[in-house]
Amino acid sequence: MLKFSDVVYRIYEATLSPEHWPAALDGIATLSGSEGALVYAKRPTGWDIAAHSPGLADAVRIYADEHWWQHNPWLDQSVEVGFRVGDVYCDHDIIGDKRATDLPFYSQFLPRVGLGWQMAAVIQADLGVPTGLVVQRAKPKGPYATAEMDTLQLVSRHLEQSLRISSKFAAASAAEGSAAAALDTMDHAAFVLDGQQRPVIVNQPAQHLMGRYFTHDEGRLVPARRHEQEAFSAVVRNAHAADPQASGAPQPTTISDPQGGGPLVVWTLPVVGASANHLGITQPDAHVLVLAQPLEQDRVIDPGVLRNVFELTLGEARLAALLGAGQSLKDAASQLGITEGTARVVLKRVFQKLDVGRQAELVSKLAMFAKPAP
């Protein structure tokens, strides 16, 4: 039986080596005794299965060839609009108290391919909106339990982290040929740091951040502002964690601009196995990939960033993100599917955590995340 840390290793190994995604999904499936895992993505043309475990190949083929997606209650539009990034859903959440025997997808398709139960974690990814990590297992194993849903939620955060670069890197690699050239053509600033936090690879976008957002401290890459250096080192250390389950979900940090421009959100992920080989890294010590990205002014702030930076719950972060983008409390509540009264209760908790007293102060405090870098 694979350990959680083994599965996370497989996920990050696939980041820069997409041929390893089937093995990574197989590993995810083992955590819940599932037959396989797959990634669904909602594209402009409809839902698509972006990747799947080898063991689900026949099921995926039958699903596509016989148009079973037309009968999949998980893809019903009324269900889809309720999906929230960061949440995990099981069969009961989708079909409620309906008898599975009344639904062809459950009574005919799933038994035919040796499956019976599903659960899905909704994540943010460039593959589509929404994107779901889905695991499926046989009927005799019974429905998924709360503990299994919690584990899927945590592992999905690592998958989400990996996908921040995986799809972009794969496309760039196809066009450029070499891994180094692919990194240079990405629109993300990327650094690869060794075990002593020294940069061994700095792509073209990242070079423009040196001397402004970042500097060197005895060879180590650190933020230019001294008070941000420990938080940055902490997320780098977390990427090296021996037990990623114990260390929790990946955490971003922010790097400010001493010249007054907009901040960067920084993510770190391990460079291991085939991904390290892809970059020509052969040294025995661990390496991490640092991604730095500004937040544009014309988009809703990533709730995942606010959740981690301000230690909000996901619900609090969603509301804060919409308000920070200029929406009224009434409109934000409507979009989140809650009453305005509930939104006010949540907003009060946000005020307390961000140490503000009025909505205008909240918007002002969040404006730093929406200011574009000059």
C-alpha positions as a printed Julia matrix, in Angstrom:
374×3 Matrix{Float64}:
   0.0    0.0     0.0
   1.41   3.37   -0.98
   1.81   5.96    1.75
   0.46   9.49    1.36
   4.0   10.82    0.9
   4.6    8.31   -1.91
   1.5    9.54   -3.74
   2.5   13.18   -3.36
   5.95  12.29   -4.72
   4.28  10.78   -7.8
   2.22  13.94   -8.31
   5.26  16.2    -8.28
   7.28  13.79  -10.39
   4.63  14.22  -13.09
   4.75  18.04  -12.97
   7.43  18.33  -15.63
   7.04  14.78  -16.98
   3.4   14.35  -18.03
   3.96  10.74  -19.04
   3.93  10.02  -15.29
   0.39  11.33  -14.72
  -1.27   7.89  -15.11
   0.95   6.49  -12.35
   0.23   9.53  -10.17
  -3.52   9.04  -10.59
  -3.17   5.35   -9.82
  -1.43   6.33   -6.6
  -4.21   8.76   -5.67
  -6.75   5.97   -6.16
  -4.94   3.62   -3.77
  -5.42   6.03   -0.85
  -9.14   5.21   -0.78
  -9.08   1.66   -2.09
 -10.38   2.88   -5.44
 -10.06   1.23   -8.82
  -8.77   4.4   -10.43
  -8.75   8.17  -10.62
  -9.28  10.67  -13.42
  -9.27  14.4   -14.04
 -12.41  15.97  -15.51
 -12.18  19.44  -17.02
 -14.99  21.72  -18.25
 -13.78  23.21  -21.53
 -15.67  25.61  -23.83
 -16.83  22.64  -25.92
 -17.99  20.62  -22.9
 -16.64  18.22  -20.3
 -13.5   16.29  -21.11
 -11.44  13.62  -19.34
  -7.96  15.15  -19.34
  -6.14  12.19  -17.74
  -7.0    8.86  -16.14
  -5.53   5.81  -14.44
  -4.6    2.96  -16.8
  -7.08   0.73  -15.0
  -9.96   2.97  -16.08
  -9.06   2.85  -19.78
 -11.93   0.53  -20.77
 -14.44   2.47  -18.67
 -13.33   5.77  -20.23
 -13.58   4.31  -23.73
 -17.11   2.98  -23.17
 -18.11   6.22  -21.46
 -17.04   8.23  -24.53
 -18.07   5.84  -27.31
 -21.56   5.29  -25.95
 -22.1    8.89  -24.81
 -22.66   8.0   -21.18
 -21.69  11.55  -20.31
 -25.23  12.47  -21.37
 -26.57  10.43  -18.44
 -23.97  11.39  -15.83
 -25.84  13.21  -13.02
 -22.55  14.77  -11.87
 -22.45  16.8   -15.08
 -26.01  18.09  -14.85
 -25.86  21.86  -15.21
 -27.88  22.46  -12.05
 -25.34  20.39  -10.11
 -22.31  21.85  -11.85
 -23.06  25.45  -10.86
 -22.98  24.4    -7.22
 -19.42  23.05   -7.37
 -17.03  25.09   -5.26
 -13.26  25.06   -5.58
 -11.68  23.39   -2.58
 -14.69  21.22   -1.73
 -15.07  17.44   -2.01
 -18.33  15.8    -3.08
 -19.58  12.22   -2.84
 -22.47  10.37   -4.47
 -24.99  11.41   -1.82
 -24.19  15.09   -2.46
 -25.09  14.67   -6.13
 -28.04  12.27   -6.2
 -29.38  12.98   -2.73
 -31.95  10.47   -1.54
 -32.73   9.18   -5.03
 -32.3    5.48   -5.47
 -29.23   4.74   -7.58
 -31.24   2.02   -9.3
 -33.41   4.74  -10.84
 -30.43   6.35  -12.6
 -29.01   4.59  -15.69
 -25.53   5.93  -14.96
 -25.54   4.13  -11.58
 -27.66   1.11  -12.44
 -26.22   0.3   -15.87
 -22.94   2.03  -16.72
 -21.01   1.84  -13.44
 -21.79  -1.84  -12.71
 -20.91  -2.75  -16.29
 -17.38  -1.38  -15.86
 -16.92  -2.75  -12.33
 -17.56   0.51  -10.5
 -20.21   1.77   -8.11
 -19.11   4.83   -6.11
 -17.46   8.18   -6.86
 -16.1   11.19   -5.04
 -14.61  14.34   -6.52
 -12.45  17.23   -5.34
 -12.94  20.5    -7.22
  -9.69  22.36   -7.95
  -8.44  25.39   -9.84
  -6.56  24.53  -13.02
  -5.97  25.87  -16.51
  -7.39  22.61  -17.87
 -10.93  23.91  -17.45
 -13.43  25.59  -15.13
 -14.3   23.69  -13.08
 -11.73  20.9   -12.93
 -12.36  17.83  -10.81
 -10.16  15.09   -9.39
 -12.44  12.03   -9.34
 -11.85   8.62   -7.76
 -14.06   5.6    -8.47
 -14.38   2.26   -6.72
 -16.37  -0.96   -6.84
 -19.87  -1.24   -5.38
 -19.01  -3.86   -2.72
 -16.53  -1.48   -1.06
 -19.35   0.84   -0.03
 -19.69   4.63   -0.27
 -16.82   6.94    0.58
 -16.4    7.94    4.23
 -15.66  11.39    5.63
 -12.03  10.51    6.41
 -11.51   9.43    2.8
 -13.02  12.68    1.57
 -10.67  14.64    3.84
  -7.67  12.77    2.42
  -8.8   13.44   -1.15
  -9.18  17.12   -0.32
  -5.6   17.32    0.93
  -4.08  15.35   -1.95
  -6.09  17.48   -4.41
  -4.29  20.58   -3.13
  -0.98  19.01   -4.12
  -2.44  18.1    -7.52
  -3.68  21.67   -7.94
  -0.2   22.91   -7.03
   1.42  20.65   -9.62
  -1.06  21.65  -12.33
  -0.15  25.32  -11.84
   2.82  24.65  -14.07
   2.31  21.19  -15.6
  -0.02  22.13  -18.46
   1.94  25.27  -19.34
   5.25  23.42  -19.23
   3.97  20.56  -21.38
   2.74  22.96  -24.08
   5.99  24.94  -24.01
   8.08  21.74  -24.13
   6.22  20.57  -27.22
   7.01  23.85  -28.94
  10.57  24.4   -27.7
  12.0   20.91  -27.39
  14.19  21.35  -24.3
  13.08  21.79  -20.71
  15.23  24.89  -20.16
  13.84  26.59  -23.27
  10.32  25.67  -22.19
  10.82  27.35  -18.81
  12.06  30.5   -20.51
   8.97  30.79  -22.71
   6.48  30.4   -19.85
   4.67  33.49  -18.63
   5.35  32.52  -15.0
   8.56  33.59  -13.32
  10.27  30.39  -12.19
  13.33  29.69  -10.05
  14.75  26.28   -9.21
  16.47  26.34   -5.81
  18.8   23.72   -4.37
  18.74  22.41   -0.8
  20.51  25.55    0.46
  17.97  27.85   -1.25
  20.5   28.82   -3.92
  19.14  29.4    -7.44
  20.38  26.87  -10.0
  17.87  27.8   -12.73
  16.3   31.24  -13.28
  14.01  31.6   -16.31
  13.71  34.78  -18.35
  10.61  36.21  -16.57
  12.27  35.53  -13.19
  15.42  37.41  -14.16
  13.36  40.61  -14.32
  12.41  40.16  -10.66
  16.0   40.01   -9.43
  17.21  43.18   -7.72
  13.63  44.27   -7.19
  11.45  41.63   -5.55
  14.32  39.22   -4.85
  17.96  39.5    -3.95
  20.83  37.28   -2.82
  21.89  36.66    0.75
  25.2   34.77    0.75
  24.1   33.04   -2.42
  20.58  32.24   -1.17
  17.54  33.6    -3.01
  15.52  35.76   -0.6
  12.86  38.51   -0.86
  14.25  42.03   -1.03
  12.22  43.04    2.03
  13.86  41.53    5.08
  10.63  40.98    7.04
   9.32  38.67    4.28
  12.38  36.43    4.19
  11.38  34.0     6.95
   7.9   33.39    5.46
   9.5   32.69    2.09
  12.02  30.3     3.62
   9.18  28.56    5.46
   7.26  27.72    2.27
  10.5   26.49    0.7
  11.09  24.25    3.71
   7.51  23.02    3.53
   8.11  21.93   -0.07
  10.93  19.74    1.28
   8.73  18.22    4.0
   9.4   14.55    4.62
   5.73  13.98    5.46
   3.5   16.16    3.24
   0.37  14.89    5.0
   1.63  16.1     8.38
   2.79  19.43    6.98
  -0.64  20.13    5.5
  -1.68  21.58    2.18
   0.75  23.68    0.11
   0.87  27.27    1.3
   1.7   30.35   -0.79
   3.29  33.51    0.46
   3.42  37.06   -0.89
   6.43  39.11   -1.92
   6.04  42.89   -2.05
   7.79  45.36   -4.32
  10.05  47.88   -2.53
   9.4   50.24   -5.45
   5.66  50.31   -4.73
   4.38  47.98   -7.43
   1.92  45.15   -6.92
   2.86  42.09   -4.89
   3.63  38.64   -6.16
   2.03  35.45   -4.97
   4.71  32.78   -4.64
   4.16  29.01   -4.73
   6.81  26.34   -4.14
   6.75  22.7    -5.19
   9.3   19.88   -5.05
  11.31  18.96   -8.14
  11.74  15.2    -7.83
  12.35  12.07   -9.85
  11.63  12.35  -13.56
  10.84  16.07  -13.26
  14.32  16.71  -11.86
  15.9   14.57  -14.59
  13.95  16.53  -17.18
  15.77  19.68  -16.04
  19.15  17.96  -15.95
  19.28  18.01  -12.14
  21.28  15.05  -10.91
  22.57  16.25   -7.53
  21.37  14.18   -4.57
  20.01  17.1    -2.54
  16.4   18.22   -2.86
  15.33  21.01   -5.2
  12.21  23.13   -5.29
  10.55  25.08   -8.08
   9.41  28.57   -7.09
   6.62  30.14   -9.14
   5.95  33.87   -8.81
   2.84  35.45  -10.3
   1.29  38.92  -10.04
  -2.46  39.2    -9.53
  -4.12  41.24  -12.25
  -6.48  44.06  -11.41
  -9.38  42.9   -13.53
  -9.93  39.47  -12.02
 -11.33  38.09   -8.81
  -8.51  37.4    -6.38
  -7.77  33.7    -6.03
  -9.67  32.64   -2.88
  -6.96  30.06   -2.26
  -4.42  32.86   -1.86
  -6.59  34.81    0.58
  -7.37  31.61    2.49
  -3.69  30.95    3.1
  -2.35  34.48    3.51
  -5.0   35.59    6.02
  -5.84  32.18    7.54
  -9.46  32.35    6.4
 -11.81  29.47    5.85
 -12.58  28.75    2.21
 -16.08  30.26    2.6
 -14.65  33.43    4.14
 -12.04  33.66    1.39
 -14.64  33.31   -1.37
 -16.71  36.14    0.04
 -13.67  38.36    0.62
 -12.44  37.75   -2.95
 -15.75  38.83   -4.48
 -15.97  41.93   -2.27
 -12.36  42.77   -3.07
 -13.26  42.66   -6.77
 -15.91  45.32   -6.2
 -19.09  43.28   -5.83
 -21.78  44.32   -3.38
 -22.51  42.08   -0.41
 -25.92  41.23   -1.89
 -24.46  40.22   -5.27
 -21.64  38.25   -3.65
 -24.12  36.37   -1.47
 -26.23  35.55   -4.52
 -23.21  34.25   -6.42
 -22.16  32.08   -3.48
 -25.68  30.71   -3.03
 -26.15  32.02    0.52
 -28.51  34.55    2.06
 -27.44  38.13    2.58
 -27.83  37.57    6.33
 -25.43  34.64    6.25
 -23.02  36.7     4.19
 -23.05  39.4     6.87
 -22.16  36.83    9.54
 -19.28  35.55    7.42
 -18.16  39.11    6.68
 -17.99  39.87   10.39
 -15.55  36.98   10.85
 -13.49  38.27    7.91
 -13.36  41.72    9.51
 -12.03  40.22   12.74
  -9.33  38.17   11.02
  -8.16  41.04    8.8
  -8.47  43.62   11.62
 -10.79  45.95    9.71
 -14.12  47.49   10.72
 -15.85  48.41    7.48
 -16.3   46.93    4.02
 -14.45  49.85    2.46
 -11.42  49.08    4.65
 -11.58  45.44    3.56
 -11.6   46.41   -0.11
  -8.71  48.79    0.49
  -6.68  46.1     2.26
  -7.31  43.61   -0.54
  -6.47  46.18   -3.21
  -2.79  45.39   -2.7
  -3.48  41.98   -4.27
  -5.17  43.5    -7.29
  -2.63  46.21   -8.12
  -0.76  45.3   -11.29
   3.01  45.36  -11.24
   4.3   48.29  -13.34
